[in-house]
């Protein structure tokens, strides 16, 4: 185990020793801190504008890729090529992740 690993059994033992009032108090404090940070640093209007801008940019890139010819033979356009390559990359990444998990 590395130094950063969490001992879940010790954590479960520690939490099981807490009363419901202690759990309520700790969760209330933690959730209150989270809500304060969320309200303090999250502006819903800016977030909406950012999401809209990102979505519009994605739409424009997709349209441009659909209009561009593929760089490899066998694809109707660049977008189809990208979709196929992304599927292969995702499969490879998942296989590598599964292999590393089974090695542990």
ABEGO torsion letter per residue (X at the ends): XBAABBBAAAAAAAAAABBAAAAAAAAAAAAAAAAAAAAAABBAAAAAAAAAAAAAAAAAAAAAAAABBBABBGBABAAAAAAAAAAAAAAAAAAAAAAAAAAX
